């Protein structure tokens, strides 16, 4: 690899922080949304909503990581 490192400490930090934010948001938001569907009597929609929310959170964490990686790299 010609002396290049695979990643830097700031990239690892951005990755871990972005995923931590994604996990916390899932922990807070998912029960509220699933509870609302259960109370409304729409339990059949919960698997589709869960899949859609997983995709949205995955994209959100990706963009958050890319933004934070650039912000952390600018600090160095």
N, C-alpha and C positions, 0 to 999 in steps of 0.2 A: 504494500500500500504506500510505498514511497515515504514513509515516516509520518503519514497523516493519521490522526486519531479518528476513530469511528464516530465519536461524539464528544461534546464538551460538558463540563459540569453545569453550565448554565442551561444547556439543552435538556439535560436530565432533570434539573430542577423544574424547568417549565413543564416538562412532561408529567412529572409527579404532581405538581400543583394543579394542572389542568384536569387530570384524572380525579384528584381529590375533590375539586369543585364539582365535577360531574357526578361523583358518587354521592356527595352531600345533597346536591339538587335532586337526584333521584330519590334519595331517602326522604326528603321533605315533600316533594311534589307528587310522587307516585301514589302514596296512600290517600292524599286528598282527592286526586282524580278518580282512582279506583273506588274509593268510598262513595263519591258522588254517583258513579254509575251503578253501584250496588244499591244505594238508597232509591235511585230512580227506577229500579227494577230492570236494568239493562245489562245483566250479567253476561249475556251472550256477546256483547261488544268488547268485553274486557281483554280477551286475547288479541284482537285486532288493534285496540288502543295501545296495549302494552308493546306490541311490535312496532307500531308507529312512533311511540315515545322513545323506544330504544334507538331507532334510526335518527330521530331528531337530536337526542342527547349525544349520540356518537358524532354527528356532524358538528354540533356545538363544541364538543371537547376538541375535535380536530382543529377548528378555527381558533379556538381559545389558545390551544398549544402553539399554533403558528404565530399568532399575535404575541404571545408571551415570549416565545423563543427570540423573536426579533427585538422585543423590548429588553430582554435580559442581555442580549448580545450588544445592544447599544450602550449598556451600562459599563461594559468592560473597556 
